[in-house]
Amino acid sequence: MKMERLVLGACSAIALSLAGAAGAETLTIATVNNGDMIRMQKLADDFTSKNPDITLDWVVMEENVLRQKVTTDIATKGGQYDVMTIGTYEVPIWAKQNWLVPLDNLGTDYAVNDILPAIRKGLSVDGKLYAAPFYGESSMTMYRKDLFQKAGITMPDAPSWSFVADAARKITDKSKELYGICLRGKAGWGENMAFLTAMGNSFGARWFDESWKAQFDQPEWKKTLSFYVDLMKDAGPPGASSNGFNENLALFQSGKCAMWIDATVAASFVTDPKESKVADQVGFALAPDTGLGKRSNWLWSWALAIPASTNKQASAEKFIAWATGKNYIDLVASKEGWANVPPGTRTSLYENPKYVEAAPFANMTLQSIRQADPENPTVKPVPYVGVQFVAIPEFQGIGTAVGQQFAAALAGQASVDQALKNAQQITERTMAKSGYPKK
């Protein structure tokens, strides 16, 4: 009788376990192949151990591919993903289309008011949060202190583009595979055009005038693109038109770049001795300007959102609250050290002495984020919002097409004049088709 009870008990336990497994919900998460997201996957056991009824299926993609896939899925209500990694560009456009679930149920301890105001505002519509920031960023100048010292050059906290260009040319030694500067060249609205739009802002350029007329035929864009192409030809690495964020990160970490102007989020990777050969030699400065009152720093957040097409909203909310909450920051700090926590999202992080001490880039990151102004991004007035993008649905297609023209100019396959002429025609044609200028 006792043995029978034991057998029945064991069978019941197995049945319950199988029922639990059968009842487990699988969340499909689309995300980008950046270092912080790869770290999140490694730490996800913390989430699944606390939520045994939820399993995670990761779909990790390169930035341009991710944007294409999630845009197609959400626009067609495909329902392929339950959690999407999207950014400051998509959120206001998609929320207005009712494609996203408002994040009203992230829990009482989520501390939504702790999110940095500039980041929160970019992910909200009518005061409602539609995506939770996994990390926030601006852009800044990262440079090799040892190479600057050797060349007898002192990097100011707020450099100009002419200073950066002179220093880059002086330090470059192509025979030793040492390049004075590494900048994005890979085509894509969020790749080379994120960088070049922000750079253009500092040169007085803009995508459109107040009447939505394209501006690539104006002298400010010619000055921007000529300066960029000439600088990269003289002081950049070979094959730069194929280099995006990850490729330039690898070049900088391997000691081949004296300067890299890119996302502030890169700072923890270039200063990590486990990943970077130059970790102890990296200095930080603001993104450059030309004295016109605008720096070439952008504002972005990679954020987690829930598409309206999912039928797993409650589980998706639990995951987002875990991945973007204060406890996740503590988890990363305990496993990887304070310098490696996702930056740029919470005020409390920049008030934490442990983080400020561990992260020599903390102050420059915060300063860069606070300086970026999506509502007044350019020297001359514009009808759009967005620092390194234009917050209209048409921009995704236009930005990538223009990015291809500018990548061709960088690769020497087209002249600067031809690239700008093509960019003007592409933009004019698309905007006319979309009914601009809108009344």
N, C-alpha and C positions, 0 to 999 in steps of 0.2 A: 504493500500500500504506500509506504514511504517512497520507494523507488518510483512508483507510478506518479506520485505527486511531483517528484523531482523532474521526471521526464516531461510531464504536462507543463510544469513551470518553465522548463527550458524551451519547450515548443512555443509557449506564450511569449517569452522574451524575444525569440527569433521572429515570431509573427509580428510583434510590435515594432521590432527593428526594421523588418521589411516594409511594414505599413508606413513607418516614418520615412524610409528611403523613397517609397513609391509616392508619398505625399510631398516630398521635397520639391520646391519650386526652383527652376533654373533661371537665373538672371543672365541674359546675354549683354555683355558690356563692350561697347565699341570705344576704343581709345587709341591714342597716338603713341608711337614708339619712342617717346622721350624718356630720359632717365628717371624722372620722378614717378612716371606711370609704371615703369618696369619695377621700380622699388615697391610701389603699391601692390602689385601682383604678388611679389615675394612675401609681403606681410599680410596677405588676405586671409591666411589661416586664423588670424586673430578675429576676423569677422565671422568666418564660417563656424568656428568653435563656439561662438556666442549665439549663432543663429543656425543650428544644425538642420533646420528645415529649409535652408536656402543653399543652393550650390551656384557657383559662378562659372560662366563660360566666357573667356576673354577673346575678343577679336581685336588684335593689335595691328595697326596699319601705319604706314608712312603718312606724313601730314597731308599731302595733296590727295592721296587715295582716300584717307579718312573723310576729308571734306566732301569729296565726290560721293562716296557711298552713303554717308548719313544724310546728305541733302536729298539724294534720290529716294532713299527709304522713307524719309519723313514727308516729302512732298507727295509721294504716291500712297502714303499710309500703309507701307509694306509690312510694318510690325516686326521687322527682323531683329531689332534691338530694344532692350528694356531700359538701358541707361546709355546715354550718348555723351561723348566728350566733345563739347562745342565751345565756341568762344564768344567774345564780346560783340563780334559782328553779327552772328546768327541770332542771338537771344531776342533783341527787340523786334526783328523782322518776323521771326517764327512765332513769337508770343502773340503778336498782333493777328497772325493767321490762325490762332487757336491750335497750333501744332504741339505746344508744350504744356505740361501740367504745372500749375503754380506750386511752389514748394512751401506749402503752409503747415506741413506736418513733419517737421524734422526733429521734434522733441523739445521738451521744456528746457533742457540743458544745452541746446545747440548754440545759444548766444549769437543770434543773427546780427544784433547791434554791434558786435565786436568786429564785424567785417569792415575793412577800410572803406570809407565813404566813396572814394572814386571807383573802387572795384565793385562795390555793391550797386552803385547807381548804374553802372554799365550792364549789369545782369538783371535789372529790374525794369518793369513796365508799370506805370501808374502806381508806383510804390510797392508792387508785389515782386518778390524774388522768383525768377523762372529758371535759374541755374545757380548751383552752389560752387563757388570758386575752389578748385583744387590747388592751384597756385596762381598768383598774380604777378605781373611783370611790367616793367618799362624796358628801356634799353640804355646801355651805358658803354663806356670805353673800358675795356680790360687790356692791360699792357704788361710787358715784362720789365720790371724794375731794373734787373741786372743789365739788360741790353741798353736801356736808356742811360744808365750810369756809365756804361762802357763808351757810349757815343757822346757823353758829356751833355745830355739833354735832360731837362727837368719837366716832367708832365704837370701842367697846372690842373687844379680841380675842375676847371671849366674851360676845356680847350676849344680852339677854333678849328675849322676844317683846314685852313691854310697851315696852321701849326702841325696838325696830324699828318698832312700830306708831306710836308718838309721832313718831319721825323721819319716817316715811313720810307721815303726815298733814301735818306741818309743811312738807315740801319740795314736796308736790304742787301743781302749777299746771296745771289741766286746760285753761285757755285757751291755754296754750303747748304743749299735748300733752306735758307733763312729769308723769310718774306716780311717786309715791313708792315703789311696789313692784310688781314683776311676779312672779306665782306661777302655777304650773300650774293650769289649769281644765279642760282637755280630758279627757273621760271615758275611762277605761282603767285596768286594774289596774296597769299600769306607767307610766301618765301621772299623772292627778290623784291616784290612790290611792297611788302611791309617795310622793308629797309629803305627802298628808294622813295616811297611816298613820304616817310618821316624825314629822310634826307632832303627831299624836295621842299618840305615845309620850311626848313632852315635856310634854303636858298631863295625863299619868296615864291616858290611855285605852288600851284594848286591844281586839282583835277578839273574843276569847273569854276566859272565865274558865277555871279549871283543869278544869272539867267540860264544856268545849266549849260552854258556853252563850253565845250572841251577846250583845254588850255595847253595842249602839247605843242602847239605852234607858237607859243610865247617864249621870249628869251630866257625866262627863269628856268624852264625845263631843259633848254639847250645847255645852259650853264651847269645845271645839276648833272645831266647825263654825261656831258663831255668831261667834267671834273672826275666823275666816278670811273669812266672807261679809261681815261689817261692814267689815273692813280693806280688802278688795278693792273694795267699793262706794265707800268714801271715797277710797282712794288708788291703786286699780288702773286699768289701761287698759280702754276699752270692749271688749265682746266677749271678755272673759277666759275664758269657758267654752269657747271654741274654741282656746285657746292651750295648746300642749304645750311640750316642750323647744325645738324648733326655732323656733317662733313667738316665744317669749320671748327666745331668743338674738338674733333679728333686731331685736326692739324695743330690747334693751339696747345692741346694737352701733350702732344708729342714734341713740342718745342720748336715748331716751324713758323710760328707767327709772332711778331713783336707786338702787334696790336690786333684786337678784334672788337668791333663795335656791334653788339648784338644784345639779346635778351638778358636782363639782369638775373634771370633764373640760372644762367650758366655759371654764375659765380661759385656756387658750392661745388660744382664738378671740376672747374679749373684749379680750385684750391684744395682738392682732395688728394692727399699723397698716394692713395691706393690707385688712383686713376690718372693723375697728372704728373708728368715728369718735371713740371715747372711750378708745382704747387706753392713752394715757399717764395716765389719770385713775382707773384702777381699783384699788381696795383690796380686801383679803380678810379675812374674820373667820370664826370658827366658826359653824355653824348655831345658831339661837337655842334657849333653854330657858325654863322657867318656875320654875326653882329647885328642881325635884323630883328632880334627879339624873340626868335623861336629856335629852340634846340631840336636836334633830330632824334628825340626820344619818343617812343610810342607808348601806348597803354593797351594792355591785353590781359586776358585771364583765360586759362584753360579751365573749363568748368564742367560739372556733371549735371545733366538735365534728363528729364523723363519725357519721352515722346507720348503724345496723347493716344497713340495707337496701342500702347501696351495694356495688357490685362493683369499686370503684376505690379501695380502702383505701390502698394503697401511695402512689398519687399524692396522695391527700387528706392523708396524713401529711406528705409532702414540702412541700405548700403550707402546712399549719398550722405546721410547723417554721420555714418562711421568714417567715411573717406575724407570728409571735409570738416569734421568737427575738431574741437580742441584736443580731445583724447588721442586722435590720430597723430597730431603733432608730438605729443608726449611719447607715443609709441615709437615713432621714427627716431626721436632724440635718444630713447633708451637703447635702441638697436644699432643706430648708425651715427649717433652724435648730433649735438644741437646744430652744427653748421649745415647739416644735410636735410633739415626739415623743409617741407614745401614753403617757400617764401611768399610775401606780398599779399597775404589775404587778411590777416587779423592784426588789429591794433595791439592786442595783448602780447603778441610775439615781439614787437619792437619795443615793448616796455619790460621785456624779460631780460634781466642782466646776464643770465646764462647764455642766451642766444646772442646778445650784443657782443659779449666777450668772445664767443666761439666763431662769430661770423664777421670778419673784418670788412665785409661788403654791405653790412646791414644798413648803415646810415645812407650810403650812396644809392642803394636800392629804393629806400623809402623816399629820399629826396627826388629821385627820378620819377617815381610813381606820382608823387604829389605835384610835380611840375607839369606833367602832361595834362592837356586840357582838350578833351574831345569836342567841346562845344565852341571852342575858338582855336582850331588847330593850325591856322595859317596866318601869314603876315597880312595878306589882303582878305577881305570878307568873302565867305563862301556860304552856299545855301544848305550845306550838309554837315552832319555830325560824324566824328571819327578822326583819329589822328593818323593812323597808317592804313586806313580803309575809308570808304565812303559808305555810310549805312543806308544803302538802297539795294533791293534784290538784284538789280542788274550788275552790281559791282563784281560779284563772284566771277561771272563770265568775262566781263571787260578786263578786270584786273589780271586774270590769267593770260588773256590774249595779249595785252600790253606787256606783261612780264616776258612773254615769248619773244617779242620784238626787242626788248631791252637785253635779254640774254643773248640774242643774236648779235647785237652791237658789241657786247662784252667779248663774245667769242670771235669777233672779227669777221662775221658772216654778213654784216650789214654796217653801213656807216651810221653815225649818230643821227645825222639829218634824215636818213631813210627810215630809221627806227621810229623817230619822232613823227614823221609824216604818216607812217603806217598806223601808229598809235592814235593819232588824231582822227584818221579815217575810220578806224575800227570803233572808236568811242562815239563819234558823231553818228555813224550808221546805227549802232545799237540803241543809242538814246532816242533817235528819231523814231525807230521802230517801236520803242516803248512809250512813245507819246510825250516826250519831253520837248520843250519846257512845259511842265504841268502848271495849270492855273491855281 
